[in-house]
Amino acid sequence: MSTQRTPRTRRRGAVLTAAVLLGTATAATAPATAVPRPPTPLPTAPTRPPVQPTCSSAYKITQKLEGGAVWNMCWRYNTDAGLTLDNVTYQPPGAAAPIRVLTSARLAQIHVPYDDGAAEYDDLTGAGFGWGLQNLKPAECPGGTISTIKVPEVGQVKGLCTTTRARGHAYRMAADAGGQVYQVQGKDLLVYTVNKVGWYEYISEWRFSADGTVGANVGATGSLSPVDYNATDGRGWPIGKGARAYATSHAHNVFWKLDFGLDGTKDRIEQFDSTVTAPVNGGGPTVKTKRTAVTKELAGDARNMRWWRVVSGTGKNADGHARSYEIVPGHTNTHAGRGFTKHDVYFTQSRACEQFASNNIGNCGTNAGDSVDKWVNGETLTKPSVWVNIGFHHIARDEDQQPMPVHWQGFQLAPRDVTAMNPLTPSDLASENGQPDLGS
């Protein structure tokens, strides 16, 4: 693959300076505020803000879900990263106060290398992702609110949807006696934008559930690039009549950057690996799980029965267990073509200049490297940033035209010991914490 990256042709993205944009949560609009990049960035991330979201009501999202669970967060828009969510809190049903989950969460790159090595794109920092924000019609945000954002040299864009969507069973349990069935139908809070880059359109979606789960997904749709119908070297798929119009295969390596600050404190990272031993002397197979504290920066590779969690520095649930969130990757095709795409997760010491997983535009100084793999250099983790990489190898098919069905890639953050029981547990089962009713 060539080391030279070919920029996509965009009307504005490659020539405009980045600006931080603020939009409103109503039909009115707020002025954009340009924030220049600092010439000398701070060596570490700023002090984490307090638990409650600190934005004005115009930039605040609040949603109550089933059981009385409440999500709160602030939002802003950046012409490089697109949508950013800040100060995300979750208040379980019946809880006296919200729990800080995320200090900041956003996309960190969409890296698109083509299989023939002739083209390679960094869609966020090299192809105008933020300037490609699309106007949304009411039908695209059913039952929700569309907020307007002022994008420099583009104008007012009705581009942010906040809504709820049914997700089916939150749980179901049939009692052993009496015919009682416990079940809840859940709804999720959805926050999303659509950004057009070249021929592709990316749906950047955040999903929040009443049980404390967070989902991050990017859906790619729009069109296959017609200028890439030239894969005559076996690196494409015919999508026209007969053996012609070969669409070049390519990858979408999507990165997210997460700064947790669980309970507003410093986090720690833990890795878990389970080993299965074959049966011995007629017994069953045994499984042993090992926990490893991740104290230094790490480029992590997903393996069978391996997972990571982010643990609160001080916060505990009612059972005295440390609150944490488990990183649950969705299906991924790990791309080995670049150093930064070879690994599935990265844990780095949080630094203000380390903003994007590749083609980083933060000024980190001489020889600092411009991709996340270069920042993993053995430094002790005291304020970890989490980078998640989910890849999709797109080999085109006839059904991709026209328009192209959405293909999704993403991950979840699953609460692990955030609450002492399922936060949606019905009151008549609340006494069964650690000791379920076994009947007579």
KABELJO-V464444 format. One record per residue. RES is the residue in one small letter. PHI is phi in degrees with one decimal (999 if undefined). PSI is psi in whole degrees, -180 to 180 (NA if undefined). Layout:
res={RES;RES}
phi={PHI;PHI}
psi={PSI;PSI}
This chain:
res={m;s;t;q;r;t;p;r;t;r;r;r;g;a;v;l;t;a;a;v;l;l;g;t;a;t;a;a;t;a;p;a;t;a;v;p;r;p;p;t;p;l;p;t;a;p;t;r;p;p;v;q;p;t;c;s;s;a;y;k;i;t;q;k;l;e;g;g;a;v;w;n;m;c;w;r;y;n;t;d;a;g;l;t;l;d;n;v;t;y;q;p;p;g;a;a;a;p;i;r;v;l;t;s;a;r;l;a;q;i;h;v;p;y;d;d;g;a;a;e;y;d;d;l;t;g;a;g;f;g;w;g;l;q;n;l;k;p;a;e;c;p;g;g;t;i;s;t;i;k;v;p;e;v;g;q;v;k;g;l;c;t;t;t;r;a;r;g;h;a;y;r;m;a;a;d;a;g;g;q;v;y;q;v;q;g;k;d;l;l;v;y;t;v;n;k;v;g;w;y;e;y;i;s;e;w;r;f;s;a;d;g;t;v;g;a;n;v;g;a;t;g;s;l;s;p;v;d;y;n;a;t;d;g;r;g;w;p;i;g;k;g;a;r;a;y;a;t;s;h;a;h;n;v;f;w;k;l;d;f;g;l;d;g;t;k;d;r;i;e;q;f;d;s;t;v;t;a;p;v;n;g;g;g;p;t;v;k;t;k;r;t;a;v;t;k;e;l;a;g;d;a;r;n;m;r;w;w;r;v;v;s;g;t;g;k;n;a;d;g;h;a;r;s;y;e;i;v;p;g;h;t;n;t;h;a;g;r;g;f;t;k;h;d;v;y;f;t;q;s;r;a;c;e;q;f;a;s;n;n;i;g;n;c;g;t;n;a;g;d;s;v;d;k;w;v;n;g;e;t;l;t;k;p;s;v;w;v;n;i;g;f;h;h;i;a;r;d;e;d;q;q;p;m;p;v;h;w;q;g;f;q;l;a;p;r;d;v;t;a;m;n;p;l;t;p;s;d;l;a;s;e;n;g;q;p;d;l;g;s}
phi={999;-65.0;-82.7;-86.5;-94.5;-92.5;-71.6;-76.0;-74.8;-132.7;-68.8;-134.5;-56.4;-79.6;-116.6;-96.5;-80.6;-69.4;-143.9;-88.1;-117.5;-118.2;-114.3;-110.7;-95.6;-127.4;-71.4;-74.1;-123.9;-110.3;-67.9;-77.1;-120.3;-82.6;-123.6;-69.5;-69.3;-68.3;-68.4;-126.0;-68.8;-65.4;-69.7;-133.6;-65.2;-66.4;-58.1;-68.2;-71.7;-65.9;-61.3;-71.1;-54.3;-107.5;-91.3;-74.3;-61.6;-65.1;-117.1;-107.2;-115.0;-130.5;-143.7;-96.3;-116.9;-57.1;80.2;96.2;-63.9;-130.3;-107.8;-130.2;-165.8;-109.2;-133.4;-150.5;-131.2;-125.9;-73.3;-99.3;-89.9;78.3;-72.6;-124.3;-108.6;-122.3;50.5;-82.2;-124.2;-128.3;-114.7;-63.1;-54.7;80.9;-74.2;-78.4;-149.1;-74.8;-111.7;-67.8;-107.7;-128.0;-76.5;-157.3;-149.6;-166.6;-67.9;-121.5;172.0;-124.2;-99.3;-126.1;-94.6;-90.0;-62.7;-84.6;74.6;-86.1;-145.0;-154.9;-124.9;-110.2;-67.4;-77.8;-98.6;-127.1;-138.5;78.5;-50.1;-65.5;-76.6;-90.1;-56.5;-102.0;-69.4;-105.5;-84.4;-53.7;-65.8;-86.5;-136.0;-61.6;73.0;-117.0;-119.3;-104.3;-96.3;-101.0;-123.8;-90.7;-100.5;-53.3;61.3;-115.7;114.4;-79.7;-124.5;-82.0;-119.3;-117.2;-101.7;-124.6;-154.7;-122.3;-147.1;-64.8;-126.3;85.0;-64.1;-79.8;-165.7;-152.6;-147.9;-89.2;-66.6;-68.6;-143.8;87.6;76.2;-69.8;-120.4;-95.8;-154.8;-137.3;-93.6;-96.5;-127.9;-111.9;-81.8;-116.1;-130.0;-154.4;-129.7;-124.6;-123.2;-99.1;-130.3;60.5;-92.3;-88.7;-125.8;-108.6;-93.5;-98.4;-120.5;-117.1;-130.1;-127.2;-108.6;-66.6;-84.9;98.1;-75.5;-119.2;-119.4;-123.9;-141.4;-122.8;-109.9;-98.5;-146.7;96.2;-138.9;-67.4;-70.1;-67.9;-78.6;-108.4;-85.8;-139.8;-82.5;-92.6;-105.4;85.3;-105.9;-153.3;-138.1;-72.8;-124.4;-104.5;-63.6;68.0;-97.9;-146.4;55.5;-80.4;-77.5;-68.8;-70.4;-160.2;-118.8;-119.6;-100.8;-99.2;-115.2;-120.9;-118.2;-125.0;-118.0;-82.4;65.8;-54.4;61.6;72.4;-120.1;-74.6;-98.0;-132.1;-113.2;-130.6;-114.5;-122.0;-131.3;-111.3;-117.3;-101.1;-107.6;-62.5;-58.0;-130.2;53.8;82.6;-81.9;-90.9;-64.8;-111.5;-130.8;-120.6;-111.1;-112.4;-102.6;-124.8;-74.2;-94.8;-99.2;-116.8;-55.4;-143.6;-101.4;-100.5;-112.1;-68.5;-137.6;-59.0;62.2;-123.1;-155.1;-125.9;-139.4;-103.2;-112.8;-63.6;-68.8;-135.5;-69.8;-133.1;-83.8;-65.7;-87.7;83.1;-96.1;-63.1;-70.2;-157.4;-127.3;-91.0;-87.0;-118.4;-68.7;-80.7;-57.4;-141.6;-112.0;-71.0;-97.0;-92.5;-76.3;-131.5;-60.2;-78.1;-97.5;-77.7;-122.5;-93.4;-139.4;-132.3;-119.8;-124.6;-67.0;-64.5;-136.5;-61.4;-82.1;-89.2;-107.6;-130.5;-67.6;-146.5;47.4;-65.0;-100.3;-74.4;-89.3;-94.8;96.4;-63.4;64.4;-78.3;84.8;-116.2;-145.9;-63.2;-64.3;-75.1;-92.0;-89.7;-134.5;88.1;-70.1;-67.7;-87.1;-114.8;-134.3;-73.5;-99.8;-111.7;-117.8;-114.2;-117.1;-121.2;-106.5;-136.8;-92.5;-95.7;-98.7;-61.1;-138.9;-56.5;-69.4;-74.5;-133.4;-146.9;-84.0;-82.8;-58.1;-67.7;-114.4;-102.9;-145.3;175.3;-155.7;-122.7;-112.2;-99.9;-64.3;-129.7;69.8;-67.4;-123.5;-74.3;-140.2;-52.1;-63.6;-102.0;-55.4;-65.7;-59.7;-78.6;-112.3;-64.6;-79.1;-94.1;-62.9;80.1;-149.8;-66.5;-72.4;-92.5;78.5;-92.5}
psi={136;145;-9;125;133;117;144;148;120;155;-36;-29;-40;-12;-7;149;151;149;145;130;142;132;-179;164;9;-172;-20;167;154;154;148;147;118;130;108;151;135;140;-30;95;156;146;-26;167;151;166;137;138;169;174;-45;139;138;15;166;169;-26;-25;17;139;126;131;127;134;-172;145;-9;7;143;130;137;145;164;154;153;169;134;137;-5;-52;-17;-137;132;136;132;154;54;123;153;127;106;157;131;-6;148;-24;157;160;126;128;-57;132;-39;144;132;170;148;-11;150;104;125;92;138;148;-25;0;3;-19;145;126;145;97;-28;-54;-3;-3;16;30;-51;-33;-12;17;132;145;135;137;155;-34;-20;-6;62;127;8;-166;133;120;149;137;136;112;126;135;8;-47;-158;126;124;83;-5;119;132;120;-179;156;137;142;10;-151;126;-35;165;132;122;128;151;-22;154;-8;7;134;122;123;150;134;124;158;148;147;128;134;122;158;166;126;132;127;113;-125;-12;151;128;124;110;109;136;137;132;128;160;-24;5;-1;142;134;139;125;147;127;125;130;-158;-120;150;146;116;-20;-4;22;57;24;77;6;18;7;31;-171;134;130;1;-175;131;-150;67;172;61;112;128;131;153;174;152;104;104;129;142;149;127;131;116;-75;46;131;18;22;179;139;167;158;138;142;139;133;131;137;130;129;136;154;147;133;43;-3;-176;167;147;152;130;132;130;134;132;125;128;98;-16;160;144;137;109;143;128;136;167;129;37;140;164;154;152;124;136;143;-32;-25;136;153;-176;-18;-1;15;140;131;144;167;130;137;119;93;145;-176;137;148;101;126;122;10;-23;156;-38;-16;-1;-16;158;-32;152;139;114;156;127;125;138;-30;-17;91;-35;144;-26;160;48;134;-1;145;93;3;173;136;17;-21;150;24;158;-31;-28;-16;-6;96;26;9;145;136;111;-29;82;137;142;128;126;131;118;120;152;123;111;100;112;160;165;-37;-10;0;141;120;176;126;149;130;130;147;142;-163;172;156;111;127;133;104;23;-38;162;-25;177;122;-12;11;129;153;-33;0;1;-23;-4;19;111;-7;80;156;117;2;-174;NA}
